[in-house]
Structure formats: C-alpha cells, structure tokens
Amino acid sequence: MASADGVPRHEVLSLMREIQGNQLFNRQLSSICQVNGLKSTGVKAEMQRRIINLIQESSADPSRFAQVKQSISNAHAQRNGTAPVTTTTSLKSRTTAPTGPNAHFPLSVPYGNGSPGMSQNFGTPRINIMTTPALAFKPSPFYLIKSTLGDVRICEAMAQHRNTINLHISATTYPEVQQCLADTSHRVLLFCAGEAIGSQNIEFPHQAEIRVNGSEVKANLRGLKSKPGSTRPVDITDALRIKPPNYLNTIDFTYALTTKKFYMIANLCQVYSVAELVQGISTGRRIPKDSVITELNQKAQDPDVVATSSVLSLKCPLSYTRLDVPCRGMSCSHVQCFDATSYLQLQEQGPQWLCPICNKPAPYEQLAVDEYVQDILDNTSKSLEGVIIEPNGRWLSKGEEAEANNFPSEAYFDDDDDDAIELSVITNTPVRPPDKLPTPSTPSRQAGGGTKRPAPAVIDLTLSSDDEDEEPIERARKRRSTVANGYHRSSSLLLPELLPPGLPPS
C-alpha cells in the first residue's frame, strides 16, 4: 500500500477508517472531494470510495498524504462546529461555535429524552440526535472495511433474559453489496464490540447466535479462551440474497446473559487471502544477511557470554515442515525463523500476532524475510533438517561439522569399553603370571634397546583367566583401529608394575 519511504501503513489504514465510519456526513465528504480535485457529487458510498482511493494513491508521497489528511481534519472540524448542515461553514463560524463536550455528543453522557432540535448546552439532558455511536475496530491484514451497511445497533445488557436485534440489508438500499457478486474478495462481515469509544477488538456476547433469513450461521463467536482480540468477524455473505436487488435480507442477532452493552454493525469488506499476504511479506521488509552475521559476531565478542556453536532448525516450529518463506518479527533477537504461510494461517484462525519462538509481538507490519536463513535454504538439500551455526556466523551441515572436527564416530560414541585398559606388550614375549613379573626396567636400560618393537596388543585385565575366549581378541582389534585413527580415550591406563621385562612405562 505504501512504499518503503512512504507513509506507514497503520497511518494509512487509520485515515481510511475515518472515511469509512459514520463520523462524516455527505456534506463533509463532498467538501473533501472538492478540496482534493475529485468529483464531489454522488451518493455517500461513492464519495467514500473516491477518498479512499486518493488516500491509497497518496500514501507513497508523504507531503501529498499530509494535505489529504489535513482536508479530512478540516471536514471533522466543520461538522463539529456547524449548526445546520445545509449551510457552508466558514472559519469564523467555526471559531464561534460551541466547542465543549456536548458539541461532540460524547458517548459517556447518557442519552436523554429531549426532543429533536433541542439546543445543546452544558448541563442540559442528552437527546437522541445521535442514535448510534461511531464504531472503529483494530486493523487486520485479512480484511479492509470498505463501507458500513446501516447503523450501529446497540445490544442492551440482558442479565436474565434473551434479546434479539435485527438488521436489514438489500442491494437497493446498499448498491455496493452487489460487488460481492462480481468479486469474491468482497464480503459482508458482521462486527461486534463491547465498547464504543476508541479502536476496539471484536467481541461477541458469550451466549449468542446469528440467523440470516431464518437460517443459522455457524461461526466461532468466542475466539480463543482468555485471549482478547482473537475473535474474527462473522462472514454472512453466502447467506445473503443479493438478487433480486429489492430483496430485504433480515439478520437476527440473539443474545442473553450479558452484563454490559454490545455494539454491532455490518460492513462491506475486502478480504485478503493468506497467499496474498505471504506475497506481501516476500516482497516487503527484509533482514539483511550481513546484519545477522554482524549481530552474531557481536554476541560472540561479549565477555559475559561463552561463544559456542548452535543448531539452527530448518523446520517451522508451527507446522514442523521445511521453511519456505523464513520470517520473524523485526523486534525478535533470535535467528530461528518460522514459515510465513504457517504463521498467517494460525493468525487467520485466531489472531494473536505473537512470535511463536520468543512470544514478542509480531504483527503483520513487522514481519520480515531473514535473508541469512533464506541463503541457507537456497544452498542446502530439501531433506536437510538443520545446520550448525558458528559464533562467527559461518554455517555448515552436521555432516560437515563431524568431518571438520575429525572425530571418528566409533571412538566418540563407544562407551562399551570404559573398563578396558591398554597394555602395550611384545607379542613374542610370553605373558607371565602376575606374581612372577619382575620389576620394570630403568630408563637407562630402556635407552640401550635398539630392536624394533612389534605391533602392540591390548589385554583386558577385567577378565579372569577362566573367561578368556574370543572376546579379548575382538577388543584388541577394536582398540588397535581406534589408536590407528589417532584418537585415544582418556580412561586408558598403562600399569607399569604389570609390564613385561624390558618394556618401559609410557
């Protein structure tokens, strides 16, 4: 929607929601169109659509966007300071108009029973001029509200009884509904909130059901348990009859056992699929490979941290499949990534927008592709499940790590011979009983020997003379191969008092 150097997306969405709401009348919308060089005639939905398109187009130009935003702010001031809507409001009349809270009809003041047209002054009872409050919801990347279909309906608290609220929608009254026939991305969604002031999470009463034209609409109205904001709007498009245009659709919202008011409204929205959002991530923010390596080096140089190699999994922690689009939040400090598709599918079911690895906030606007992990995926086999990350940022597969360390697997993992003791003996010399072995020779005698020693043999002293069979031979072969590979176990010992004559202790 906005370029990397343009206006932040949340500002664009916020301004678009101001236009989509009920805060501005046709007169103010026409004024905004006229100031910005747009066609200023037509029905409300058409003017809203023109202004929204202008906001989207100007999002790449901050200065132009500021002008559009200022014109919308002026329109708000015009409405709040104008007495009759049919007259043009000048700057002078705006400055002399009432500016107190009653001029804005705050929702915190209870509705009164005064007659329409009664003047609003401080301390006077509230009247029913604004029968429904404006309702704004927290943004979601999965849908964009295009227009409202009717007024906000207030669901009064019902602690002991049940109540039903009715909405009526027809293509004659709301022509924009016909877009659902030509474009399947346009849907009619039902929203509900527990408050009416500020940007709200979607929240339905716990005991509620929705019927459209007499047929129940199956939907999850509760979201995740104890997770505010995890509820989705209810899609009622398939239950509506858009043809013939004059068909009056009836939406019945029945609820019970509530201790507070709820506010419900139907909106025409443009929805976005997971694939479209993944494409937006792939072409959007990036975490450069060099910055990841630099960060790893900085951690390795930290005197309070012992730098060791770590394992980086190439599987998504959500779906346990190989990463396709590796991403993470911009505020995440770990290298491990999750797959964009799996993450968005999870948020589509119950929006939480928390990193599954570190639990930090990871909204859609802050998701970025990690080029360091992407490079690993591009240069490894699809069957590889993980790599070793060195403190300097260099990575290698587990097989390459074993080869680099030159640790034979048999010597490294064999624990069966922990009790074996190596003794190097001359094979041609008979082995005497321990009680007849002489005292080992001195170093001077050792230096005098000039003959070449035969290959050493290994004797396991843990075995008794009665148990000598083929097993010591197998162990001897095993130990010879281990020594030949240049790796000695630290538990191997040479006992000098058991050496044959002429063999010095090592």
N, C-alpha and C positions, 0 to 999 in steps of 0.2 A: 504494500500500500504506500509506503514511504521509502525513499532511498536511504542508503546508509548515512548520508549527510542531510537528510530531510527532517521532517518533524517526527518526533517519537510517536509510535503507533497508538499508545494509550491516550495521547492528547487528541489525535485524530478521531478515535472511537468516542471519546468523551464529547467532543463537539458534535459528532453525528447523532449521538443520543439526545442531545439538547434539541436538535431539529426534529427528531422522531417523536419526542414526547408531546404532551399536551400543554406545555407552558406558553407556546406562541399561537396566536390566532392568525387567521388568513391575512389580516392587515399587516401584521409584523412580518410574516413570511413574504408577502408581496414587496414590502419595503426592502428586505434583504436582497431579494432578486433584483430589484430596480437599482440598488446601490452597486451591485456587482455585475451589472450589464446583462442580466438574464431576463427571460420573458417573465413578466410579473403578473400574468393573468392565468386563470385556470383554477381547478379545484385544489384543495389543501394537499392531497397526496402528490399531485404533480409538482407543486412548488417545493414540497419537501424533497422530492426526488431530484429536482434540479440543484437545490442547495447541497444535498449530499454528494452528488457527482462533482460539484465545484470543490467541495472540501477534499475529496479524494484526489482530484487533479492538482490542487494547490499544495498537497502535503509534501511534494518534492521541493517546493520553494518556500522557505520559512517566512520571507517577507510578505509574499502573497497570502500565505496562510494567516499571518498576523492581521492582515487587512480584513480577510473574511471573518476571522474571529471577532474583530472589533465591531464589524457591522452587526453580528449576531448579538453582541453585548449591548449595542445601542438599541436593538429591537426589544431586548428584555427590559431595558430602562424605559422605553417608550410605552410598553404595556403596563408596567408598574406605576407609571406616573400619569397615565391618561384616564380621564373620566369617561367620556363617550368614545367608543372605539371607532365611530364613523367619522370623526374629525381628525385632521392631521395634527400631530402633536409637535409643537415647536420646542426649542431648547428652553425658552423662557417658561412655558407652561410646565415643562418637566421639573424645573427647579422650584416652582412654587407649589407643585402637587404634594400631597401627603407622602411622607417617606417613612412613616412609622411601621411597626409590625403589622397593623391592621390593613395597610395598603397592600400587603403581600398575602393576606389571608392565611396565616400560619396554621398548620395542622395541629399544633399543640394547644390551640384555643378551641374549646368545644363548639360544635355547631349550635346556633341559636334558632329561634323560631320567628325571627323578624320577617317582614315582607320584602319581596324583591324590590330593589331600587332604594332601599333604606340607606341613608348615608352612613359611612363607616368612620367612626371617631374612636379615640381612645376611651376605653371603659364601657362602650356600648356592646350589647349582646351580639354574638356572631350570627350571621344569617346564611341561608343556603344558596348563595350565589355560586360558590364553587362546590358543586355537589360531589365531585370526585377528586381526589388528590392526584397530582402527577406522580408517576411511579418510574423509578430508574433501577436497573439491575446491574450487578457487576459484570464486566465484559467477559466474553468467552470466545476463543478462536473457532469454536464449532458452529457459531451462528452470528449473524448480524441482523439486528432489528431494522426492518425497512419502514414499517408503518404500523400504527396501532389500529385495531379493529374494534371500535367502540370505546366506551368509557370504562374507567376502573370501577369495579364492583367491590363494595365493602362487605365483608363477611363478619357480621356482628358476633360477639362471643356467645357461645351456647354451651354452658356448663352442664346442663342436664337434658337438653333436648337436641333434636336434629333440625337442620335448616337447609333449604335449597336456594341457590342463586341461579338465575337464568341469564344467558347471553344469547343474542340473536345476530346471525351473520347471513348476509345474502350478497350475491355478486352485483345486484342492482345498487345496494347501499354502499358497498365497498368494491368498486370495479377492480382494484388491484389484486383481489383474490383470484381473478382469472389467470394471473401469472402462474399459478400452480399447475394449470393445465398445460401450458407451453414449456415450462421449465421446471423440472423435478427438483431443482435445488431450492425452489421457493416453497416454504412450508408454513402452515398456520400452527403456531405453538401457543400453548396456554401457560401463562406465568402466574405465580402466586408468591406473596411475601408477607412476613409477619410484622413489618414496619413499613411506613410510607415516606419517611424522611431519609434522604441520603441514598447512596448506592447499596442495594440490598442483595443478599443471597436468595436464591429460590427456596421457598419453604411452603409446604402444604400442611394443612392440619393432619394429625396422625390418623384420625378416623374420617376418611373422605373417599368419594368415588365420583367419577366423571361419566356422563352419558351424553352422547351426541345423537340427536334424532331418535332417542329411545334405546339406543344400543350402547352397552357399557364399553368404555375404552380401557383396555388393560395397560397399566403403567405403574412404575415404581414411584410412589409419591413420597417416600421417606428418605431415600438416599442411603448412605452408609450410617450405621449406628454411631451416635455421638460424634459425627463428623459434619459440622455445619458447612454448607456450601457444596455438598456432594450430591445434591438433588438436581435433576435435569428438568427442563420444561417438558410438557406433555405435547407430543405431536398428534393433532386431531385431524390432519389433512385428509387422510384416507376415509374418515367417517363423514366428511362434509359432502354435500351435493352442490356442486358449483353450477351445474346445468340442470334445469333452465336457470337463467340469471335471477329470476324473481323468486326462486325457491328460498324460503326462510328456514335456515338451519337453527335448531334450538340446542344450546349447550346447557345441560343441567349439572350444577356442581353441588353435591350434597355432602354435608359435613356435620360433625357432632363432637361433643365433649371438648370444647375449646374454652380457654380462659382469657383469650385476648382476641383482638380483631385480626383478620387477614384481608389482604387486598389482592384481587385477581383481575387479570386483563388478558385478552387475546392479541397476539402480534403476528404480523406477516414478516417472516424472517427468511434470509438467505443462508442456507446451511452449507458447511464445507466438510468434505469427507476427510478421512484420515490420510488417504493418499495425497490429497491436495495440500494438506498441512505438512506432510513429510517432504513434499517437493519444495515447500516454502523454507523448511529448515535446511535442505540440501543446498539451496541457492542463497541462503541468508548468511547469518553470522558464522564466523569460522574462528577456531582457536589455532593459531599458527603452530607449526611443528617446532620451530625454533624457540618459541616462548615456553613450550612444555619442557624441552631439553634444558633451557636456562633455569627453569624452576627446579628441575631435578638436581642440577649441579649446585644450586644454592642450598638445597636441603642437605646435600652430601657434605658441604663445607661447614655446616652448622656444628660447632664443637659440642653441643649438648645432644646431638643425635648420632648414633652409630650407623654409619652408611653401610648397608648391605643390599644385596640384590633382592628383588621381589618378583613375584609371579603375577603377570597380567593375564587375566582370563579374556579370551576372545569370544566368550558366550555372554549373551544378555542375561542379567540377573533376574529378569522378569519372565522371559519365555524359555530360557535355557537353550536357545538356538544361537547359531553363529551371528555375530553382529553384521548388520547390513549397512545402516547409516549410524555410525557411532557418535553419540552426542552426550552432552552433560550440561548442567547449568553453568552460567558464567561465574557464579559465586562458589562453585564446587572447587575444592583444592586437591581432589584425588585424580589419578589418571584413568582409573577404571571407568568405562563408559556403559551406557545402556542403549538399546536399539530404539531409534525414534518411533518406528511403527508400533512396537510393543508398548512403549510408554504412552503414546497417544491413544491407543486402543483402551488402555487401562483408564485414562482420564475421561474418555468418552463414556465409559460405564458409570464412573463416579468421580467427578473432578476433585482432585486434592492438590495437584501440582507441587508435589514434594519429591525430591530426589530419592530414588529407592536405595541409594548407597549411603548417603550421609544425612538424609532427611532434611536437608536445607530446602528452602523454597526454590522451585524450578519452574516458573511459569513459561508459557509458550514463547513469550517475547525474549526470554533469556536463554533459550536453548540454542546451542551452537555445535557444529560438527568439529570434532577433535581431529585435526589433520595428522597428528602424530600416530594415533591409533589407526586412522584410515590408511596411512602409509604401511603400517604393519599388515593390515588386512590385504592390501593390494600386492604384497610381496611374500605372502605365505600361502600354503595349501589350504583349501577349504576344510580339510579334515583336521587341521591343527587346532587344538582347543586352548592353547596358552603359550606364552613366551616368557623368557626371563628378562627382566629389566635391570640393567646395571646402574649403579649410582650416577654414572656419567651420562646416562640417557641411551647408551648403546643397548640394543636388544638382540637376543638370539633365542633360537628354539631350544627346547630342553635337550634334544639330542646333541646339538652343537655345544651346549654347556658341558655335558658329560665328556665330550671329546676334548674340549678346551682344558678342562681340569685334569684329563688323562688319568682318571680313576677307573680301574677295571671294576666292573660290577661284581665279579665273584669275590674279589678281595674286600670290597667295600661293604657288601651286604652279608657275607657268610659269617654267621655267629656260631656255627656248629662246633668249631674247633677252638673255643675260647680256652679250653683246658689243655690244649696241646702245647708242648714245649719243644722248641727246636734244639737239636744237638747235632753239630757237625762232626762226623766221625769218618775215619778212613775205612772204606768198605772192606779192604783186605785184612784188616786187623780184627781178630775175634773179640767179641764182647765178653768181658769177664764179669763174674758176679760182683755186685757192689762191695761186698766185704773184702775182695781181693784186689780192688783197684788201687794202684799206687798213688802217691802224692803227685799232683800236676808238676810238670817241669817248670823251671825258672825261665825268665826271658832270655838269659844267656844261652841256654840250651836251645831255645826256640830259634834264635838267630843262626845257630850253626847248621840247621837242617836246610839242605839245598834241593831236596827232591820235590817234585811237583805233586801236589795233593790230588787225589782222585775226587770224583764228584761226591759231595756230602750226602748223607742220608738223614732222614728225620725219624726219630723214635718217640713214640708217645709213652711217657713214663706213668701215665694214669692207668694203664692196662697191667694186669697181673700176668705172670708167666703162664698161667693156665688159660688165659683168654686170648693168647696170641694166635691170630688167624690171618686171614687176608686183609682185614680192615686196616692194620698199620701200613700195609703196602699201599693201599689206596690213599691213606692220609699222607704218606710220604710223597706220592706223585702230586697230590694236591698242593702241598706246601712247596714243592720244587717249582711248580708252574707259577705260584704266587711270587716266589723270590725272583724267578726269571723275569717277571714283569716289572721288577724293580720296586715292589711295594711290600713292606714288612709290617706286620701287626705289632703294635706297641706292647702287647701282652706276652710276646715270645721272649723266653729267657734261655740263657746258656748257663748251666751249672758247672762251675769249674771243678768241683770236687768229684764229678762223675765222668770227667773226660778220660779217654784212654791215654796211655803213656805217649809222651812226645807231642801231644796236641795242646797248644797254649790256649788259655781262655781268651775269648774275643772281647 
